[in-house]
Amino acid sequence: DLESPDSLVRLDWQNTWDEEDGHKARTRLRGKLHMPRISKRLNLLFSEEDGDKLGADERKENNDLVGVQYSLGELNRSRVDLTLDVGTWDVRPGIRYRNQGPISQQMGYRYTQQLEYKDEEGFYSTAEVNLDRVLDETSLLRWSNRLIYGEETEGQEWQTQLSLDQRQRPLHKKHQFVIGYFGSIQGVTEPDYIQNYRIGMVFRRQVYRPFLFAELE
């Protein structure tokens, strides 16, 4: 979402249930507003998300922040942005580097590195690498990896995920329907142990209007 040339805003109504916490419901606004009248390099951000998070549990854990992104420049496959996120009791200045492009006709990569400062946690760094492979006209395989290291982290906090998304209807048809399958492992290095294993499915359906979607994970 952050790399799209135009403004893009999403309103999510999310309902979650699990065995420990029971049922929760929340509404949130996320996306990006381009502000060319102020500066062609400046964007207003909602909910601190770039569109490449690893699952619904990632979105659930994020704080609802409002921020600004200022582009320092873009060259070939690389781009550098200054960021400033503001929450109710939190201010997070940072800098973000992105490099993405094709590896072959069927494969592509995306690497991002972000350095931020949080009021209660100090400095921390987040690195993410996505490798995408197109299997056919309707299937995309993605291997996602994330590494977080900071003053208050348990060593290096890492997560790796393999996902497969399959479009079930031709692209020119209305009411697009996608089924996704994923498995992930999450852990830390101090002490060295696995925090969690996850496997699951995602059903995403376009309903009624082109801009309206329903998703079940």
Secondary structure, 3 states (H helix, E strand, C coil): CCCCCCCEEEEEEEEEEECCCEEEEEEEEEEEEECCCCCCCEEEEECCCCCCCCCHHHHHHCCCCEEEEEEEEEECCEEEEEEEEECCCCEEEEEEEEEEEECCCCEEEEEEEEEEEECCCEEEEEEEEEEEEEEECCEEEEEEEEEEEECCCCCEEEEEEEEEEEECCCCCCCCCEEEEEEEEEEEEECCEEEEEEEEEEEEEEECCCCCCEEEEC
